[in-house]
């Protein structure tokens, strides 16, 4: 059975200092939330609740406002990403050609429904159209695009990225 992995927040003092410096510079700037979230994600790689709370506190906003923006825009992620980032297109063209089977095989091999594996190496995400419909079904691994993928090819592709 697959599961979601919860990763404890492990921010460093250096990251905290860097974020606080940025938030101080944005304190009285109109529309500061978006750049604050963007820069926080650059620092941490994602936006854990602890970082959202800091942003809310330092910018004088409610946590609901910060969370609302962080979850509205697809550029933000609330969960960390693995060193090997895998995306499977589940858009119409890819799904019709079997991407659901590819995704299910990845879930089985990695042991997660979506998100990051327990060893923090792999992250799996369902994506929508990436503009390669002629190559359906399509998956990406660390930005490399693989087209006309079958579930039988998944294990071999993962092996290419194994540390």
N, C-alpha and C positions, 0 to 999 in steps of 0.2 A: 504494500500500500504506500502511496506517495504522501508526502506531508509538506507543510510550509516550515521553513527553518527560521527561527527567531535569532537574530544576531545582537548580542549586547553592545551597547554604545561604548566605544573605546577611544574617545577623543583625547588628544594630547594637550598638554599645557600650551605648546607652541601654536596649535590650531586655535585654541581658545583665545589666545592673545591676538592672533591675526584677525579673527572674527571680530573681537571687541574693538580693535583699532578701526576696522572698516565701518562697523556700526556707529562708532563715535563720529566718524566723518559724514555719515548719512543722517544723523540724528534729526536735523531740522530741514532736510531736503524733501520737497514735495515729491510724492511718488517713489519714495526710497525703498519700498518693500521689494519690488522686482529686482533691482540691482543687489539688494541685500541677500535675497534668496539665491540669485545666480552666483554671487561671490562665495556664499556659504557652501553651496554645492561644489564649487571648484575646490574649496579647502578640504571638505570632508568626503566628497565623492557622492554624497547623498544628503538628504535632509532628515536626520533623526529627530524625534520629538524634543529631545534636549536642546538641539540647535534651534528649532522653531520657537521654543519657549524663550530662549535667549534673545532671539530676534524680536519677538513680541515685547519682551521686557525693555530692551534697550531702545526700541523705536516708539514705545508708548502705544502699542497696538494690542488688540485682544488676540489670544491664541487662535480663536476661531477665524479671525481675518487672515492670519498668517497661514493657517492650515488650509483655508479655503482657496487661497491663491496657489499654494504649493500643490494641491491636489487637482486644481483646474487645468493647469498648463502641463502638457505632456513633456516638456523639457525637464521637469523636476521629477525626482524619484525619492520615495520615502524609505527605500530599502537599498542596502549596499549592493554593488555589482561585483561579480567574480572577476578573476584575472582573465578567464575565458568567457566572453559574453556571447551568448547564443540567442538569436532571434529567429523565429519561424513565422513566415507570413501566413496568416489565416484569413486573408482577403478572399473574395469570391473565386477568382481564377485559380489561386493556389489551393484553396480548400477543395474545390471540385476535382482538382488533379491529385489530391491525396495528402495535402499538408497536415491534415488532422492526424493521420496515421504516423507521419514523421514526428509530430509533436508528442504523440502518445509514446512513441518509442524513446524519445529523449527523456520524457518524464520517468519512464521505467528505468532506463540506464542510469540516470542521474539521481533518482530517488526524491525528486521534488515535483510538486505540481507546477510551480513557477517560482521565480525568485532565485535565491542563492543556495548552493549545496552546503552541507555541514562543514566541509573542509574549506569553504570560502574560495574554491577554485573556479567553479562554474556558476554562471547565472543564466537562467532560462526565461525568455519572455516571448509571449505571443505578440506579433506585430500585425499591422495592417499593410496594405499595399506599399511596396518599396519601389515600384516602377519597373519590375522585371517580369511582367505577366507572361511574356512569351517564353520564359524559362520555368514556368510553374511546374511543380511547387518549388519554392525558393526558401532557403534559410541563409542566415549570415552567421559567421563566427569571427569575432573581433574585426568586423568590417569587411571580411572576405565574403563574397557572394557565391553561393552554390546553387545551381539550378538543376531542374529535372531530377530532384532528389527522391529516393525511395527510402522506406524505413529500413531496408536491408543495408543501405550505405551509411547509416547514421553512426554505428559503432566505429567503422573505419575512419570516418571524418573526425570523430572525437579523439581517436588515437593520435592523429596528426598534431593535436594541440596539447597532448598530455605533457606535463612538466618533466 
